[in-house]
Amino acid sequence: MSNIQRKFFLLAMASSILASCIKSMPDPTDPTVGESSFYDGIDQGTLDNPKIMEASGIAASRKNPGYFWVNNDSDAAGPILYLIDSLGKGKKEYVLGGAIQRDWEDIAVVGESDGSATVYVADFGDNFLDVTNHAIYWFKDLKITTNPYTVLTDVNKLTFRLPDGFHDMETLLIDQKTKDIFVISKRENNKRLYKIPAAKVVNATTVTAEFIEELTFSVPFTNDLKIQQAYYLTGGSVSPDNSEILIRNYIGAYYWKRKSGESIPDALLRGAKAVPYKLEPQGEGITFSHDGSGYYTISESPDLTPTHLYYYKKK
């Protein structure tokens, strides 16, 4: 999101909230059989890396339990990922060699059958609805070292297009078993779900994503632009065991417990449960912890105040 759009968004959000115009997300609901419930969020502290001011994605590392990969949506320092701990501490920086950081908006970590894990970074923001080719980068999750700055040389890139014109996107979901990639549009009243089958996720290729379905959650209750912006989808996560899904907007978070054999698209067509959420300045990132015992959220910091990390423990 550009600085001008960010300022407009903040003013719109502030005026809407103060005027009590935004309809709140439903209160967290009691879980049905098999579903989880969560405690209210705990402020884990502020990030001590001052470079993380536009945190748009977060994902739990598998090779470093208790640590998280974080990305800015744009970064003057280049295509960098940051590694922080569960209290927001740490200044480790990893440059994705050969990558371009146009508008990185979400990140995911997927476990592999051999015990390794893969980190995916989605460069698919489209603020001005004029981007034809989007990118997904991936590399092997790696053990943290004492080096404060690491250049990654084994980075893969997939270029993809949408089949139906231009859409801004900020939500990346990856099935932990099939490795199919799903992306969701951000702004429409009924957001649009797209799929890139795992078989097409090949380095240095260009593919067209498949449109799957329109979604019926996070739908604004009015045509007022200020309120519609609150319902923009800004991030998502699939649990490490592949059984749970979280998707967030600017004012709340949605939760699904997948049924046996149920695909991600089928799950998202069912009604979502609301889960606890603490309002953030411009909340965009959400991730399950590495063991699925809770989830974390993170926000951009458009007013240049320190970014906070919040944790929601599973009951």
N, C-alpha and C positions, 0 to 999 in steps of 0.2 A: 504494500500500500504506500503510495507516495506521501510526502510530507503534507502537501496541500489536502489530499484526500483524508489523511490522518487527522488534521486539524478540524476539517469539516465533520468527520465522524465523531470526534470527541465532543465538539460543540453540540452536535445533534443528540448524542447520547446523554450528555449532561442536562440539556434542556428537557429532553423527554423524561428522564428519570425524575428530575425535580418537579416536573409538572404531573408526575404519576401517570404518564401516558403509556408507558410500556407495560403490557400485560405480562406478569411474572410467569416464569416456568411453573409447572405444577409442583407442589410440595413433593419431596421424595416419598415414593410409595412403598408399602410393605411388599417384600418379594414374594412371588409365588414359589411353588416347589422347584428347587434347583437353582433359583436365582439368588443373587447376593445383595446384601444391603451394606451401606458404608457409613462410617462416622463423618461428622462435619470436618471440614478442612482444617489442617494445622499449618500455620505459617512456619516453614522450615528455615526461613531467614532470607536475606538478600544475597544475590549472586555477587561474589567478590571479583569477578572479571568484568571490568567496566566496558569492555568491548561488546558485551552481549546486551545490546539495547533494543534490538528488533527481533527478539526471540519469537520465531513463528512456528518452530517445530521442536519436539522433544521425544526421545525414545530411549528406553532402558537398555543398556549394554548387557549382553549375555556373557561376554568374556570378563567383564569387570562388574560383578554384582554390587549394586549400590551406587553405580555410576550411570550417567545419562549423557547421550549425545544430544547436542543442542545446535540449532542453526539460526542465524539471522536471515531475514528475507533478502536483504542486500548487505553488502559488507565492503567498505572501502579498502579493506586489507586483502580482499580477494576471496576465492572459493574455499572458505574455512569452516570446519566443524569444531565445536568446543566440547570438551569432556568435563563434566562437573560431578560432584558427589551429591548425596541425598540431602545435604544441608546447603547446597548451592555454592560450595567451595571448590576451588580448583581453577587453574588457568591454562590447562593443556589445550593446545591448538593443533589441528590437523588440516593440512592443505590437500585438497583433492587435485592431484596433478592432472593437468589437461582439461579440467572442468571449467565451465563458465557459470558464474552466479548472476543470472538475470533476475529471477524472482523466486528464490527457494522458499517453499511454503510448508512443507511437512516432511517428516522423516519416520522411518520404520525399521525395526530390527526383526529378522526372521531366523529362527533356529534351523540348523541343518541336521540331517540324519547322522552325520559323522561327528557330531558334537561341536562343530564350528557354528558360526552365525554370520549373517550377511546384513550389512547396513545399507538401506536404500534412502536416497535423497531425491525429492520431487521438485523440479524446477518447472512449475506449471501455473504460477500466478499470471493473471492477464488483466491488470487494472483497467486498461483502455480498450480491451476487446479487439486487439489487433494482432495477436500472436498466432501464427499458423503452426509452428513446430515447438513442441514442449519436450522436456528431457527428464529422464530418470537415471540417476547415477547409482552405482552400487560397488561395494568393496567388502572384504572380509573384516568383520569385527576383530579387533586386535587388543592384546593385553596392554595395559597402561605401563609406561616406562617412566624413567626420571626425566626424559627429554621434554622440555616445555613446548617444543615446536617440531612437528614431524611432517614431512612431505610424503604423501601416499602416491605410489607410482603405479599400482595395479588397480586402476579405477576403470570400471566399465560404464558405457553409456548407451541407453536406448532413446531414440527419438520417436515421439508419437504425435499423431494428429487426432483431432476429433472428427467424427463423421458428419457433424451438424453445425458447423460454423464456429463462432468464437464464444468461449465461456471462461470466466474466471474460476480457478480451482484452488482450494487450500486443504483438502482432505484426502489423505492416502490411507488405504486399507490393503493389507496383504494377507491372504489366507496362509496360515502357518504350515498347512499340510500340502495343499495343491500348488502353492506359490503363485496363484493367480493374483494379479494386481487390479485393484479397484480404485477409481478416482471419482470424486463427487464435485459437482459444480457448487459454487458458493452462493450466488445471489438470487437465483430465481425463486419465486414463491414455492414452486414444487421443484426441488433440486433434482439434478439429473445424475444418474449413476452410469459409469462406463467401466468396461472391463478390458484388460490386456491379458489374454491367456498366458500361462507360464511358458508354453511352448514357443511363444513369439517374443519372449524376453531374451533377446540375443544381442550381444555386444555389437555396436557399430551398425545397427540396422534401423530402419524407419518403418513404423507400422501405423495402422489406423485403429484406434481403440473402438470397441464395440459398444454402442448404446444399449443399455440393459433395461432401464425403467425409470419412471419418475417416482420420487419419494414423497411421502405424505406427512413427514414430521418436520419440525422447525418451520412451519408455515405461518407467516405473519397474519395477524387478524385485521389488518387495515392496509390501505394503499399508501398511507403516509410514509414517505421515504425514510424519515428519521427512525420510525419504528421498524420498518422492513430491514434496515441495516442491523438491528439488534439480533435478527434471526439468520443472518448470514452464517454459513457453516465454515468453521475455521480450523478444524483438525479432527483427527480420529486415531483409534488404536484398536488392534486385535490382541487379545490376551495371549501370553506365551503358550498356553495349552489349547489355544484355538477355539475356546468355548464361549468367549465373551467379547462384546464389541462396545466401544465407547465412541461417541461423536459429540462434538461441542459446537456451540455458537457463542456469541458474545455475552449472553446472560444465563447460560445454563449448560447442562450436559445430559445426554441421553444414553441409556444402557439397554443392551439386549443380551440374554442368555440363549445361545444357540441350542436348538434341539438336535438330537442325534441325527446325523446325516444331512442337516440343513445347511444350505449354501448361505453365503453372506447376503446375496440379493434377496433370497427368500426371508431371511431373518429381518432385513430392513423394511420389508413390507408389513411386518407385524407392528403392533403398538409398542412404543418404547416406554421404559420406566425412567422417570426422572431420578437423578442421583444428586447428592449434595454438591453445591458449587458456591464458592466465594467470589463475588464480583471483582474482576480485575480491570485495570485501566484499559487494556485492549487485549483480552485473553485470546490466544490462538493455539497454544500447544497443549496436548494431553497425551498421557501414556500410562499403560499399566506398568507396575513394577516388574522386575525381572522374574519374580516368582508368582505374580498375579495376586499378591496379598493386599493390593490397594492400587490407587492411581494418583498421578501427579499432574498438576497444571502449571503453566507458565505464561507470562504475558509479555507483549512488547511494552516498551516504556516511552511513550511518545512525549511525555513531559519531562524526560531526562531524570526522573527519580529512579532509584535503584530497583531492579527487577526482583520480584519475590518468587519463591518456589513453594507451592502448596501441596500437602499430602493428605489423601483421603483413605484412611485404613478400612479394610474390609472387616465387617463384624463377624 
